[in-house]
Amino acid sequence: MAQEQSMRDLEQGDYTLPDTGRPVVRSTKGVISSGHYLTSMAGMRMLLNGGNAFDAIAAAGYDGCSLASNHALDSGRSSVDATLHHLRRVGLPTAGMADSADAAGPAWYEPGGIRVAHLSYTDLMNGRDLPTDPPWLVGHLDPAGVEADVAAAVADGAEFVVVSLHWGEEYRVQPTDRQAMLVDRLLAMPDLDLVLGHHAHVVQPVVRRDGKAAVIGLGNFLTNQPGDEENPCSACPPSTQDGFIAWFAVADGADGPRVVDAGYVPTWVDREHAFEIVPIGIGDPGQVDPAVLAESAARTAAVVEPGLRRLEFTAG
């Protein structure tokens, strides 16, 4: 199945991260809910997960989670508490949310013997101001603060620093002026190595510079966009079913570990048959029109190449 192939693709990496744009919500009875909910807060759509979503993330082979997003506080402080509860339950490190000052800061990993720090921030928050109160509750994208956090991570032994960012404008492929400014500033930081962006729900460009990389937007991996009769999204273009798995090879250099190669596998969400993630070109499912997959892959290639090269794997 396409979903199983996606899991095998993820497992080929030494260190694999998702962005979880939806927090968990507790039901009115005080128990963790098992579904996702759509409601409204100050005119904003709220997106909420059930705790079982994180069991699936762990089973898929991910090593940790980025949590800072515009939806992080959709159900208030309980969103943070419930989300962290479930991710701790399944044993996944997190960045971007904290339930105490001591819990704030990077998540730590050591793939291939390289000590990696992962930080997560959002430039957006639905119906609330940033920074949050208290400020450690959800990571806030303030360039000076990011630089200080990166420096602190290096002082604590980080050899390679990854920053996940929730930013930009929904359904816009080209970066906003603020994103372009932030990419330049972030990649100029001496100790920040890789930026992974999300929020636009469409694939956005990739910038490579001096052994560093910035993926401005990964697109959608698993999604219900562009919606259906019960939950229409009139603003959601077909490209909201596009995404990609980004892959980076990191090796030691004169100045420490650096990105030495980068590639991608285009993906497309099959919403009609099974809500499956289809890694395009790797055992494509027979029930999906090949022309649809080809169009999706072409849309993604036009945006992310030549920053990334398309990877070729065999099915199975």
N, C-alpha and C positions, 0 to 999 in steps of 0.2 A: 504494500500500500504506500501511497505517497507520504502519508504521515510518518510511517515507519522509516522511510528513506530520509526524511527531514531529521529524525532523531539520530540516524547513523551519521549524517553530515555534521550535526552538532558535536557528536562524540569524537570526531576526528581532531578537534582542537584540544590543546592542553588546558585552555582556560576560556570558558564560554559564558557570556553575559547577555541577559535580556533586559529590556525596559518594561516594567509593569505599570502601565498608565492608570490602572484602576486600583484603589485601595479596597480593603475588606470592610464590610459593614456589619455591625451587630444588629440583630432584629429587635423589635420592640419588646420581645420577651426576654432579652438579655442573653440569647445564645447566638453563636456564630451562624450566620445564614449560609445556605449552600447554593444560592443562585446569584444572578446579578440583577441590579435594579436600576431603573431610570426614573428620575423624579426631577424636581426643579428647586433651585435655590437662587434667589435674586435674579431670576431670568436665565440662569445658566443651567446647562444640562449636567446632571450628576451621573457619573459612571462608577459603579460599585461591583466588586467581585465577591464571590463566596470563598471561604477558606480552602475548598477543595481545588481551586485553581492552582494553588501553590504546591499541592501534591503532584499535579501534572507537570509543573515547571521542574520540580526536582526529578521526576521520573524521566523527563525528556533529556536530562544530562547537563542541565545548566549548573554552573558553579556558584552563582550568587545572583543578586538582583539590584538593579537601579530603581529607586522608589520616588525620587523627587519629581513631582508633576503638578500641573494645574488642578488635578482632581484629588490631590493628596489629602485635603481636608474637607472633602465633599460631605462627610457626615461628622465633621468636627474632630475633636481629639480622639474620639473612639476609632476613627479610621486608622490613625497611627498605631494605637494600642493593639487593635485586632490584627492589622497587617503584620506587625512585628511578631506578635504571638504565633501566627501560623508559619512564618518563615523560620523562626527559631525552632518550631516544632518539627519541621522537615529538614532542619540542619543547614539552611542556606544563609551565608553571610549577606549583609545588606549595606547599602549606602544611600543617603538622601533623606532618611527619616530617623528620628531618635525619640525615645521615651524618657530620656534623662540626659543631662549634660555629659555624663560619663560614657553614655552609649553613642554619642555623636562622634563623627570623624570617619576616616576611611575604613573600608573593608580590606582585608589583607589576604593575599594569595601567594603561592610560590610555584608557578608552573615552570617546568624545565630548570628549576634552581634559581630563577630570577624572582626577587622579592617585589611584588606588584602591589601598589596601593590604588584602590578604586574610590573615587569621590563622585557625588551626584548632586546636581543643583537644578532648580527650576527658575525660569525668568517670568513665570506666569502663575497666577493663583485665582481660581474662580471665587468671586464675591468676597475676597479678603485681601488685605494688604501684605506686601513683602517688605522687610523680613517678617516672619511669623513671631508671635509672642508665646513662649520664649523663642529666641532666634534659632536654637538648635533643633526645633521640632521638625522643620523641613528645610533642606538645603536651599539657600537663596543665591542666585547667580549674580554676585557682585564681583567684578574682576579683581579688585584689590583683596577681597576676602578669599577668592579662589587662589590667588598667588600666595597668600599667607598660609592657606591650608596645604598647598603643594609643598611649600618650603618646610612646613612642620612634618609632613609625611617623609620627606627626604631625610630630615633630621632624625626621624625614627627608623631609618634604614631602608626606605623605598629606593629601588633601583630603576623602576619604571612606573610612571603615574598615568592612570586612565581616568578621564573625567567624562561622565555622562551628563548631557544637558537637555532639558525640556525647554524648547524655545521656538521662536519664529511664528509664522502665520499659517493657519490651517489651509491645506489644499494649494499652497503656493510652492512651486518647484524651485524657483530661483530664491536664494537667500535674501532676507530683508537687509536694509542698510545696517541695522544693529547687529544682525548675525555676522555680516561681512566684517564689521569693525571688531567684533568679539573674536572671530577666528584669527584675525591678524594679531590681536593682543595675546590671545591664549597660546598660539604657536610660537610667539616671541618669548614666552616664559622659558627660561633655560631648563627647568626640570619637569615640564609637562610634556608628555610624549604622544598621547592619543586622545582624541575627542570623539565621542559617540553621541550624535544628536537624534532627537525625535520630537514629535508633537504635530508636525504638518500633515501626517497621514498620507503623504505622497513621498516618493523617492526624491532626494535632493543631492546636490553635487558633493564630490569628495575632493579635498585639498591635500596634496602631498608637499612637504617642505622640510628639507634638511633632516631626514631621518625621522620625521614626525608625520602624523596624518590627522585629518579632521573629517569625519563623516557628518555632514551637516544634517542629513535626515535619512534614516533607514527605511522609511515607508512603513507600511503595515505588514505585520507577520501573520497574525491570526485576528480576523476582524469580521464584523457584521456589516461594515460599510461596503457598498453604497446604500445599504438599508433594504427594507422590504415594505410590504403594504402596511404592516403594523407599526413599523418604525422607519418611516421614510427619511431620506437625507437628500434634499433637493440640491444641496451644494456639493455633494460627493461625486466626483468624476470616476470613470472606470478605473483610473490609476490608483484609487484607494484600495484596490485588490492586489496591487503590486508591492513587492518588498524585496529584500535581499539579505542573505547571510554574508556578512563581511568577514574576511579572514586576513589576519596580519601575521607575518613571520617576523620575529624579533630575535636579534643576535647581538652579542657583545661587540662594541666598537671602541675606538680610542676614548670616547667620552661616555662610555657605558652602553647599556642596551639601547638599540635603536630599531625602528621599523625598516627592514631590508627588503621586504616584498609584501604585496597586498593584492588580494583578489576577492571575488564574490561569486555567489550562486544566486541567480534571480529566482524569486518565488512568486507564487500567485495563489490566492485563496479561492478554492472551489466552494462556493456558497450554495450552489444549486444541488449538488449531489450528497455531500457528506461533511461540509465545513472542514475540509482538509487543506493543509499547507502543501502546495505542489512545488518541489524544487525542480525548476524547468530544465528539461534536457537530461534528467536522470530518472529513467523509468517512468515517463509521463503516463498518467492513467488514461485508459482507453476511452472512458466516458466523457473526457473533456476534448472539445474541438481543438486540434493542433494549431489552427489559425489563431485562436484566442490566446494560447500560450505564447505563440510566436510574437503576437502584437505586444503582449505584456513584456516579454524579454527585450524587445526592441525599444520600448519606452524606457525601461530601466537602463539599458546600455547607453542610450542617447544622453542620459544624465550623469552616470557614474564613471563611464570610461572617458579618457584614459587613466583617470586617477586610480581605478582598480581594473585588473584584468579578469576576464571571466574564467572561472575554474572549471575543469572538466573532471568529473568523477564517473565511475561506472556504477550502475545499480547493483544492489545486493550487498 
